[in-house]
Amino acid sequence: MDLLIKSLVGLGVGTLIGMTGVGGGVLLLPILIFGLGVPPLSAVGSDALFNFVTKIGASAVHLRRGTVRKKVVLALAAGSAPGSYAGVSFLVYLRNHYGNGVNHFITIAVGVLLICIPTFLFFQGKIEESVASHPPTMKSFAWMSLIGLVAGFLVGITSVGSGSIVMMMLLLFYSFQPKVMVGTDIVHALILTGVTSLLHFRMHNVDMHLVGALLIGSIPGGLLGSYLSTRVPVPWLRRILCAVLLATGARMLMA
């Protein structure tokens, strides 16, 4: 029964990801913490590994189609890898010095991101329209590494935002075709979540049975969501989902 429930959660999350494009971390983490009662620290590590596995297929497709700017990925990863290490190390420090207090810290941090990220998603279209298209420069590559550092730290402590936060901040510097932006963002997120999940695994913060059960449901869920995305009013569903995430974030801040 426990396996069935977790697989159904994976099915639901996978379907929503396939339908709306909203990142798996921001959808799954509050469900793990509030719905399944997973301790926040274990939820973060397990969520990071789940996100890594679910991005492998999409990354391979974008690399094969040539919709990835590899120099941008490398610039981001140059900052996000050490940023993730710093984030996970910070959690370990909190756990060693404050015990279960680290779980309260994670809950607050995730609550803040669940308010910030859906707010960005509400206005993403308008932001993209207002950004002029121009190629990245050496100066912007340096700023991208800084973006990666910040995003890596946040993903290290919450597992949330490996795609949405980076996409939002990248739009400050340049804009390519949407498919190139998405492909570049996904491949970098694959690297970031891979590094983060490995670090959490080494710290024994990953529940492999939980991740396996979620993946059993999420893989067919993603296929189902992609099929349904052309048959349901996705913009309205996306708005409703963002509103729910905002309310969840506010709830976590008041916990």
Backbone bond lengths (Angstrom), bond angles and torsions (degrees), N, CA, C in turn:
res aa  C-N    CA-C-N  psi(-1)  N-CA   C-N-CA  omega(-1)  CA-C   N-CA-C  phi
1 M - - - 1.467 - - 1.522 111.19 -
2 D 1.357 116.15 -40.76 1.461 120.35 179.57 1.520 110.48 -62.66
3 L 1.343 116.53 -42.72 1.459 121.07 177.77 1.520 110.96 -62.37
4 L 1.332 116.79 -40.31 1.463 121.33 -179.38 1.522 110.92 -63.13
5 I 1.333 117.02 -45.31 1.470 121.16 -178.97 1.525 110.61 -61.66
6 K 1.327 116.59 -46.11 1.465 120.36 -179.25 1.525 111.39 -65.80
7 S 1.327 116.27 -37.26 1.462 120.00 178.01 1.523 110.97 -66.92
8 L 1.336 116.48 -37.45 1.465 120.29 177.19 1.526 111.14 -66.43
9 V 1.338 116.15 -37.56 1.470 119.45 174.65 1.526 109.63 -61.00
10 G 1.339 116.53 -45.22 1.458 120.61 177.29 1.516 111.87 -60.33
11 L 1.339 116.48 -40.34 1.464 121.24 178.21 1.526 110.66 -61.35
12 G 1.341 116.07 -45.94 1.461 119.91 -179.64 1.515 112.49 -64.56
13 V 1.328 116.60 -45.16 1.464 120.46 -179.88 1.524 110.36 -65.36
14 G 1.338 116.62 -44.59 1.459 120.03 178.96 1.520 112.34 -60.03
15 T 1.330 116.10 -40.76 1.461 120.53 178.60 1.522 111.42 -63.49
16 L 1.327 116.83 -44.03 1.467 120.83 179.52 1.524 111.53 -65.82
17 I 1.327 117.00 -38.20 1.465 119.99 176.96 1.526 109.78 -62.74
18 G 1.332 116.45 -46.65 1.449 120.45 -179.56 1.521 113.08 -63.76
19 M 1.330 117.06 -33.06 1.463 121.12 -177.94 1.522 113.07 -81.47
20 T 1.322 117.27 -40.04 1.464 120.43 -169.33 1.519 114.22 -110.98
21 G 1.332 118.47 -21.14 1.449 120.42 -176.44 1.515 113.70 79.61
22 V 1.320 117.52 0.15 1.461 120.95 176.62 1.525 108.52 -68.98
23 G 1.335 117.11 136.04 1.459 122.05 -172.64 1.518 114.06 -60.49
24 G 1.335 114.91 148.88 1.451 120.50 -177.89 1.510 113.95 -65.57
25 G 1.351 117.06 -35.72 1.458 120.01 -177.92 1.513 112.77 -62.40
26 V 1.317 115.45 -45.69 1.460 119.41 -176.96 1.529 111.13 -69.73
27 L 1.336 117.46 -25.29 1.464 120.69 178.07 1.520 112.14 -83.98
28 L 1.328 116.54 -43.77 1.460 120.51 -169.57 1.518 113.24 -80.50
29 L 1.321 117.73 -40.41 1.461 119.94 -170.81 1.530 113.53 -56.97
30 P 1.347 120.04 -48.81 1.472 117.96 178.85 1.524 113.24 -63.89
31 I 1.346 117.08 -28.77 1.464 119.55 177.07 1.524 110.20 -68.05
32 L 1.333 115.82 -41.80 1.459 119.67 178.93 1.520 111.07 -62.11
33 I 1.331 116.51 -43.33 1.467 120.74 -175.22 1.524 111.42 -75.00
34 F 1.323 117.06 -50.29 1.470 120.58 -175.12 1.530 112.87 -88.74
35 G 1.351 116.73 -39.32 1.454 119.66 -175.38 1.521 113.58 -80.92
36 L 1.329 116.23 -45.81 1.467 120.25 -176.18 1.523 113.05 -100.65
37 G 1.330 117.41 -5.78 1.462 120.47 177.46 1.518 114.16 68.30
38 V 1.333 117.01 27.58 1.468 120.34 177.85 1.531 108.38 -75.81
39 P 1.336 119.03 133.66 1.463 120.74 177.16 1.530 110.21 -55.18
40 P 1.333 119.11 135.79 1.470 121.44 -174.97 1.517 114.86 -50.80
41 L 1.332 118.31 -41.22 1.459 119.82 -178.29 1.528 111.12 -64.35
42 S 1.317 117.12 -43.36 1.462 121.11 177.01 1.526 110.94 -68.54
43 A 1.331 116.69 -34.49 1.464 121.00 179.03 1.526 110.82 -64.19
44 V 1.325 116.72 -40.54 1.463 121.14 -179.58 1.524 110.46 -64.05
45 G 1.337 117.00 -48.65 1.459 120.31 179.95 1.514 112.66 -63.40
46 S 1.323 117.23 -43.93 1.463 121.58 -179.59 1.524 110.96 -67.12
47 D 1.325 116.65 -39.40 1.460 121.58 178.96 1.523 110.52 -64.23
48 A 1.326 117.39 -39.34 1.462 120.77 179.02 1.525 111.03 -61.86
49 L 1.335 117.06 -43.86 1.462 120.19 178.91 1.525 111.07 -67.20
50 F 1.324 116.87 -40.46 1.466 121.29 176.95 1.531 110.00 -58.16
51 N 1.324 116.61 -45.93 1.468 120.70 -179.50 1.524 111.37 -64.10
52 F 1.325 116.25 -38.26 1.457 119.81 179.11 1.529 110.85 -61.19
53 V 1.319 116.68 -49.62 1.460 120.36 -177.08 1.523 111.36 -63.62
54 T 1.336 116.90 -40.25 1.472 120.17 -176.82 1.521 112.37 -71.47
55 K 1.322 118.87 -16.12 1.464 121.41 -179.26 1.524 112.88 -94.57
56 I 1.336 118.01 -6.68 1.459 120.13 -176.72 1.523 111.34 -63.69
57 G 1.318 116.70 -49.30 1.461 120.43 -177.90 1.514 112.55 -61.81
58 A 1.337 117.06 -48.02 1.470 120.64 -179.03 1.527 111.21 -63.41
59 S 1.327 116.77 -37.45 1.467 120.35 179.12 1.525 110.63 -64.03
60 A 1.328 116.33 -42.68 1.462 120.46 179.40 1.529 110.89 -61.61
61 V 1.325 116.74 -40.61 1.463 121.15 179.88 1.528 110.51 -63.88
62 H 1.334 116.96 -46.76 1.468 120.22 -178.46 1.525 111.70 -66.73
63 L 1.324 117.79 -37.73 1.464 120.32 177.16 1.525 110.76 -64.98
64 R 1.314 116.55 -40.45 1.461 120.86 -179.98 1.523 111.06 -67.17
65 R 1.337 116.87 -33.83 1.471 120.58 -178.95 1.518 112.99 -85.27
66 G 1.313 117.40 -7.08 1.460 120.06 178.96 1.516 113.95 76.25
67 T 1.331 117.32 24.89 1.471 120.67 -178.43 1.528 110.92 -101.68
68 V 1.324 115.81 36.01 1.458 121.22 179.86 1.519 109.31 -129.80
69 R 1.332 117.66 130.17 1.466 122.04 173.46 1.524 107.09 -92.90
70 K 1.328 115.22 99.98 1.459 120.36 -171.07 1.525 112.62 -65.56
71 K 1.335 117.34 -33.88 1.462 119.88 179.37 1.530 110.84 -65.62
72 V 1.332 115.53 -36.36 1.466 119.73 177.53 1.526 109.71 -67.63
73 V 1.329 116.70 -41.97 1.472 120.81 177.70 1.524 110.08 -59.03
74 L 1.336 116.87 -45.39 1.466 120.70 -179.04 1.525 111.11 -65.21
75 A 1.345 116.47 -40.05 1.464 120.03 178.91 1.528 110.90 -62.86
76 L 1.318 116.31 -43.15 1.468 120.63 178.04 1.525 111.14 -65.62
77 A 1.339 115.91 -45.76 1.461 120.12 -177.43 1.521 112.21 -65.39
78 A 1.346 116.92 -29.23 1.462 120.13 178.47 1.524 111.30 -61.23
79 G 1.334 116.01 -27.34 1.455 119.69 176.21 1.512 113.45 -97.67
80 S 1.345 116.63 -36.59 1.467 119.19 -172.15 1.520 113.22 -73.17
81 A 1.338 117.82 -32.41 1.468 119.50 179.77 1.530 111.53 -63.37
82 P 1.351 118.87 -52.68 1.471 117.85 175.76 1.525 112.69 -66.52
83 G 1.357 117.16 -30.00 1.457 119.64 176.99 1.510 111.77 -64.29
84 S 1.327 116.55 -41.11 1.460 120.97 177.32 1.523 110.75 -64.16
85 Y 1.318 116.03 -42.51 1.468 119.89 178.41 1.529 110.50 -59.88
86 A 1.330 116.05 -41.27 1.463 119.93 178.76 1.526 110.90 -65.12
87 G 1.348 116.60 -40.27 1.454 120.25 -179.95 1.515 113.03 -64.62
88 V 1.334 116.54 -46.39 1.460 120.40 179.31 1.527 110.52 -66.12
89 S 1.325 116.56 -39.82 1.471 120.45 178.24 1.522 110.80 -62.80
90 F 1.330 116.29 -35.93 1.466 120.47 178.39 1.527 110.52 -64.96
91 L 1.335 116.45 -40.58 1.466 119.51 177.28 1.528 110.95 -64.07
92 V 1.320 116.32 -40.76 1.465 120.33 178.50 1.530 110.16 -62.45
93 Y 1.329 115.96 -40.59 1.467 120.08 177.57 1.531 110.80 -61.65
94 L 1.348 116.28 -44.90 1.465 120.13 179.30 1.524 111.00 -63.73
95 R 1.335 117.06 -40.61 1.463 120.26 -179.86 1.526 111.23 -64.89
96 N 1.332 115.98 -40.35 1.465 120.10 -178.32 1.519 112.52 -70.39
97 H 1.339 117.08 -30.97 1.464 120.62 -175.52 1.524 113.81 -100.66
98 Y 1.344 117.03 -26.58 1.470 119.31 -175.04 1.529 113.06 -124.21
99 G 1.339 117.66 2.54 1.465 120.07 176.99 1.519 112.29 60.69
100 N 1.318 116.73 -126.67 1.466 121.58 -177.65 1.531 113.07 -68.70
101 G 1.320 116.77 -8.13 1.469 119.44 176.10 1.516 112.16 -60.18
102 V 1.346 116.58 -23.69 1.466 119.68 178.60 1.526 110.74 -63.80
103 N 1.331 117.35 -32.56 1.463 120.19 179.72 1.524 111.42 -67.66
104 H 1.332 117.06 -37.15 1.468 120.22 176.08 1.512 110.44 -65.73
105 F 1.328 117.34 -40.73 1.465 120.80 178.12 1.517 110.70 -61.17
106 I 1.345 117.37 -44.80 1.460 120.77 179.74 1.525 110.81 -61.72
107 T 1.319 116.57 -42.17 1.468 120.80 179.62 1.523 111.00 -58.98
108 I 1.332 117.27 -44.07 1.470 121.14 178.83 1.519 110.48 -65.28
109 A 1.340 117.19 -45.70 1.462 121.10 -178.39 1.527 111.47 -61.84
110 V 1.333 116.19 -43.03 1.464 119.84 178.55 1.518 110.44 -66.05
111 G 1.339 117.20 -39.41 1.460 120.76 177.88 1.523 111.92 -58.22
112 V 1.326 117.11 -42.37 1.472 121.15 178.53 1.526 110.42 -62.92
113 L 1.343 116.88 -45.49 1.458 120.27 -179.12 1.527 111.81 -67.20
114 L 1.337 117.02 -33.46 1.463 119.71 178.77 1.523 111.95 -69.88
115 I 1.299 117.47 -15.73 1.459 121.01 173.09 1.532 110.07 -89.72
116 C 1.326 116.47 -42.30 1.469 120.83 -176.98 1.524 112.54 -69.39
117 I 1.340 117.13 -45.63 1.463 120.10 -173.89 1.534 112.73 -67.60
118 P 1.349 120.32 -49.16 1.461 118.51 177.34 1.529 112.80 -61.79
119 T 1.327 117.21 -32.88 1.463 119.71 176.65 1.518 110.37 -60.74
120 F 1.344 115.99 -43.24 1.465 119.54 175.84 1.520 111.13 -63.51
121 L 1.323 117.70 -41.88 1.459 120.80 -177.66 1.527 111.98 -62.92
122 F 1.350 116.37 -32.24 1.460 120.35 176.59 1.527 110.96 -59.57
123 F 1.349 116.52 -38.32 1.460 121.52 -172.32 1.522 113.10 -108.79
124 Q 1.343 117.57 9.05 1.462 120.70 -174.93 1.522 111.78 -57.62
125 G 1.336 116.84 -44.21 1.454 119.99 -178.21 1.513 112.46 -59.76
126 K 1.325 116.97 -44.78 1.455 120.31 -179.68 1.530 111.48 -67.43
127 I 1.331 115.94 -36.32 1.465 119.30 178.35 1.523 110.32 -64.27
128 E 1.325 116.44 -44.22 1.468 120.36 -179.32 1.520 111.14 -63.67
129 E 1.335 117.42 -36.12 1.460 120.59 179.78 1.520 111.93 -67.73
130 S 1.329 116.66 -30.32 1.465 120.36 -175.43 1.521 112.91 -87.92
131 V 1.335 118.02 -6.97 1.459 121.22 -177.83 1.521 109.80 -89.30
132 A 1.314 115.96 126.11 1.459 120.16 177.98 1.526 109.97 -74.07
133 S 1.335 115.52 143.49 1.464 119.62 -179.72 1.515 110.10 -82.85
134 H 1.317 117.11 119.61 1.457 121.45 177.06 1.532 109.08 -153.46
135 P 1.323 116.33 146.88 1.467 119.70 -177.76 1.514 111.09 -72.04
136 P 1.320 117.56 153.04 1.462 120.89 178.66 1.530 111.52 -70.13
137 T 1.309 117.14 149.20 1.458 123.60 177.58 1.528 108.87 -111.90
138 M 1.348 116.30 175.90 1.456 119.47 177.63 1.525 110.86 -60.74
139 K 1.336 115.81 -37.45 1.462 119.48 178.43 1.527 110.48 -64.86
140 S 1.326 116.77 -41.92 1.472 118.90 -179.32 1.526 110.54 -69.59
141 F 1.344 117.88 -31.14 1.466 120.01 175.27 1.526 110.51 -61.79
142 A 1.335 116.19 -39.51 1.468 119.79 178.23 1.523 110.30 -63.62
143 W 1.340 115.92 -41.87 1.460 119.64 178.39 1.532 110.89 -66.16
144 M 1.331 116.34 -34.87 1.471 119.66 177.97 1.523 111.31 -62.61
145 S 1.323 116.80 -37.76 1.468 119.83 177.22 1.519 110.48 -63.63
146 L 1.334 115.68 -36.28 1.461 119.77 176.84 1.526 110.44 -67.92
147 I 1.334 116.33 -40.56 1.464 120.82 174.32 1.524 109.95 -57.33
148 G 1.345 115.80 -45.99 1.455 120.23 179.13 1.514 112.16 -60.26
149 L 1.333 116.68 -39.01 1.463 121.00 179.74 1.525 111.02 -61.54
150 V 1.334 116.53 -46.89 1.466 121.47 179.79 1.526 110.50 -65.67
151 A 1.345 115.53 -47.87 1.465 119.60 -179.01 1.528 110.75 -63.14
152 G 1.327 116.68 -40.60 1.458 120.30 179.60 1.516 112.19 -61.47
153 F 1.326 116.33 -41.34 1.465 120.32 178.57 1.526 110.51 -63.24
154 L 1.342 116.42 -44.74 1.464 120.30 -179.61 1.522 111.63 -64.79
155 V 1.327 117.02 -40.76 1.464 120.25 178.37 1.525 110.02 -68.24
156 G 1.325 117.41 -36.22 1.453 120.83 177.95 1.517 113.18 -59.78
157 I 1.351 116.55 -36.32 1.461 119.17 -177.28 1.526 113.41 -95.18
158 T 1.358 116.87 -15.15 1.466 118.14 -176.95 1.526 114.29 -131.59
159 S 1.317 118.09 -19.59 1.472 125.07 -172.41 1.528 112.55 67.57
160 V 1.327 118.28 4.10 1.461 123.06 -176.91 1.525 109.88 -103.13
161 G 1.337 115.96 137.72 1.459 119.43 170.25 1.504 116.05 100.62
162 S 1.334 118.59 9.19 1.466 119.78 -178.43 1.526 111.62 -61.18
163 G 1.333 117.18 -26.44 1.460 120.75 177.20 1.509 113.00 -106.57
164 S 1.326 117.17 -52.13 1.466 120.70 -171.86 1.528 113.03 -67.38
165 I 1.326 117.61 -42.75 1.464 119.66 -179.33 1.522 110.58 -66.07
166 V 1.319 116.77 -43.90 1.462 120.71 179.94 1.519 110.44 -63.82
167 M 1.325 117.31 -44.13 1.460 120.97 178.88 1.524 110.90 -59.35
168 M 1.314 116.49 -45.46 1.454 121.22 -179.38 1.529 111.18 -59.74
169 M 1.334 116.94 -44.98 1.453 120.63 -176.69 1.522 111.90 -76.61
170 L 1.332 117.51 -30.27 1.462 120.22 176.66 1.523 111.82 -62.91
171 L 1.333 115.66 -35.03 1.459 119.99 -178.87 1.525 112.35 -62.30
172 L 1.343 116.46 -15.66 1.464 119.62 177.36 1.524 111.48 -72.26
173 F 1.338 116.80 -19.50 1.452 119.99 -171.39 1.524 114.64 -114.72
174 Y 1.294 117.78 -34.81 1.456 118.23 -179.35 1.517 109.16 -163.20
175 S 1.329 115.00 165.64 1.466 119.87 177.92 1.522 108.73 -146.66
176 F 1.332 116.00 120.91 1.453 121.84 172.15 1.520 107.97 -102.50
177 Q 1.322 116.03 -169.20 1.460 119.93 175.26 1.532 108.90 -58.74
178 P 1.319 117.39 146.33 1.471 119.43 -178.31 1.517 113.89 -51.43
179 K 1.344 117.79 -41.86 1.466 119.42 -178.11 1.529 111.46 -66.37
180 V 1.334 117.31 -30.38 1.464 120.79 177.80 1.527 110.26 -73.97
181 M 1.337 115.93 -41.00 1.466 119.52 176.28 1.526 110.38 -59.76
182 V 1.322 116.30 -45.23 1.463 121.30 -178.37 1.526 110.22 -65.57
183 G 1.336 116.89 -46.66 1.453 120.60 -178.57 1.520 112.22 -61.83
184 T 1.323 116.43 -44.36 1.467 121.05 178.63 1.518 110.92 -63.29
185 D 1.320 115.95 -42.23 1.455 121.38 -179.53 1.529 111.39 -64.57
186 I 1.334 117.26 -42.04 1.469 121.37 -177.85 1.525 110.95 -67.31
187 V 1.337 117.27 -43.48 1.468 119.63 -178.42 1.529 110.45 -66.13
188 H 1.349 116.67 -39.65 1.470 117.53 176.01 1.528 110.41 -65.11
189 A 1.339 116.87 -40.61 1.468 120.17 179.17 1.525 110.73 -61.83
190 L 1.333 117.14 -34.35 1.466 120.23 176.57 1.529 110.57 -60.76
191 I 1.336 115.98 -45.23 1.467 120.14 179.45 1.524 110.54 -65.19
192 L 1.336 116.20 -46.05 1.460 120.63 -176.87 1.526 111.77 -63.92
193 T 1.329 117.09 -46.71 1.467 118.92 -179.70 1.531 111.18 -69.78
194 G 1.347 116.78 -29.50 1.456 119.50 175.92 1.517 111.56 -64.78
195 V 1.334 116.42 -46.86 1.466 120.79 178.16 1.528 110.21 -63.50
196 T 1.331 116.27 -44.90 1.468 120.63 -177.39 1.524 111.67 -63.90
197 S 1.331 116.65 -45.28 1.469 119.45 -179.17 1.520 111.13 -65.81
198 L 1.333 117.61 -35.60 1.463 120.37 177.51 1.528 110.93 -64.60
199 L 1.328 115.89 -42.70 1.466 120.15 178.83 1.526 111.00 -63.47
200 H 1.335 115.92 -43.83 1.465 119.40 178.91 1.529 110.93 -67.05
201 F 1.333 117.07 -36.25 1.459 120.20 178.31 1.527 110.59 -62.32
202 R 1.321 115.85 -41.52 1.464 119.92 179.03 1.524 111.51 -65.11
203 M 1.345 115.82 -27.03 1.463 120.49 179.09 1.525 111.92 -91.74
204 H 1.342 116.92 7.99 1.474 123.26 178.81 1.532 111.73 62.48
205 N 1.321 115.96 37.17 1.462 120.64 179.10 1.524 112.74 -104.48
206 V 1.338 117.58 11.86 1.464 121.24 -177.40 1.525 109.96 -115.16
207 D 1.331 115.30 128.04 1.463 121.81 174.97 1.526 107.75 -96.33
208 M 1.334 117.01 99.39 1.463 121.41 -174.32 1.530 111.92 -64.86
209 H 1.317 117.49 -35.26 1.467 120.58 178.43 1.529 110.67 -64.89
210 L 1.333 116.21 -39.91 1.467 121.03 177.82 1.519 110.30 -64.02
211 V 1.334 116.85 -47.39 1.468 120.74 -179.35 1.528 110.63 -61.13
212 G 1.333 116.92 -43.75 1.458 120.53 179.23 1.516 112.46 -60.48
213 A 1.341 116.32 -43.70 1.465 120.46 179.98 1.532 110.99 -65.21
214 L 1.311 117.35 -40.34 1.467 121.04 178.91 1.523 111.07 -64.46
215 L 1.321 116.98 -40.54 1.461 120.93 -178.79 1.517 111.56 -67.85
216 I 1.336 117.52 -32.71 1.465 120.44 177.92 1.527 110.36 -57.04
217 G 1.333 116.02 -38.04 1.464 119.41 179.94 1.521 113.35 -88.29
218 S 1.343 117.61 -33.93 1.461 119.99 -171.00 1.524 113.24 -72.38
219 I 1.326 117.54 -31.38 1.474 119.67 -178.18 1.529 111.33 -64.66
220 P 1.336 119.40 -52.57 1.476 117.88 174.52 1.530 111.84 -67.34
221 G 1.351 116.54 -28.15 1.455 119.59 177.92 1.518 112.17 -63.57
222 G 1.332 116.12 -40.33 1.458 119.74 178.15 1.517 111.83 -63.24
223 L 1.323 116.77 -39.99 1.466 120.96 177.62 1.526 110.42 -65.52
224 L 1.339 116.21 -42.98 1.457 120.68 178.78 1.525 110.88 -62.95
225 G 1.340 116.45 -43.44 1.461 120.60 179.97 1.519 112.23 -63.12
226 S 1.332 116.88 -39.76 1.465 120.37 178.08 1.523 110.46 -63.67
227 Y 1.330 116.19 -37.95 1.466 120.26 177.78 1.521 111.23 -66.89
228 L 1.336 116.23 -43.05 1.469 120.23 -177.24 1.525 112.75 -74.04
229 S 1.334 117.42 -20.41 1.471 120.19 -174.39 1.520 112.58 -61.63
230 T 1.325 117.38 -24.22 1.466 120.50 178.58 1.526 111.81 -92.51
231 R 1.334 116.93 2.57 1.467 120.29 -173.66 1.530 113.65 -126.13
232 V 1.318 116.64 0.52 1.464 120.32 178.06 1.529 108.71 -130.83
233 P 1.350 117.19 157.38 1.465 120.23 179.18 1.533 111.28 -73.27
234 V 1.330 116.54 83.04 1.460 122.05 -174.35 1.533 113.51 -57.69
235 P 1.356 120.05 -43.21 1.474 118.64 -179.25 1.527 112.89 -56.07
236 W 1.342 116.57 -41.75 1.468 119.10 178.92 1.519 111.30 -68.89
237 L 1.312 116.93 -40.48 1.467 120.53 178.07 1.525 109.97 -62.35
238 R 1.310 116.41 -40.82 1.464 121.34 179.29 1.524 110.69 -62.00
239 R 1.343 116.34 -41.84 1.477 120.45 179.22 1.525 111.07 -65.50
240 I 1.329 116.41 -42.94 1.469 120.31 178.83 1.524 109.94 -62.41
241 L 1.327 115.63 -43.27 1.461 120.67 179.87 1.525 111.11 -61.85
242 C 1.324 116.81 -42.70 1.465 120.91 178.21 1.528 110.95 -63.06
243 A 1.339 116.86 -39.45 1.461 120.24 178.69 1.531 110.89 -64.47
244 V 1.327 116.26 -40.00 1.465 120.08 177.83 1.528 110.18 -64.60
245 L 1.320 117.13 -41.67 1.464 120.87 179.38 1.525 111.21 -64.91
246 L 1.329 116.84 -39.04 1.466 120.49 176.07 1.522 110.92 -60.64
247 A 1.330 115.85 -45.47 1.464 119.98 178.94 1.528 110.92 -64.29
248 T 1.332 116.95 -38.23 1.453 120.77 178.41 1.523 111.00 -65.12
249 G 1.345 115.84 -41.60 1.447 120.17 177.73 1.525 112.03 -60.96
250 A 1.317 115.83 -43.63 1.462 120.33 177.85 1.527 110.95 -63.28
251 R 1.334 115.53 -38.65 1.470 120.20 177.94 1.528 111.01 -63.40
252 M 1.314 117.60 -40.36 1.455 121.30 -179.47 1.535 110.86 -67.71
253 L 1.306 117.14 -34.36 1.466 119.96 178.76 1.517 111.52 -69.82
254 M 1.334 116.41 -26.52 1.469 119.78 -178.96 1.537 112.01 -92.10
255 A 1.345 115.34 -4.69 1.486 118.80 -177.01 1.521 110.90 -67.55
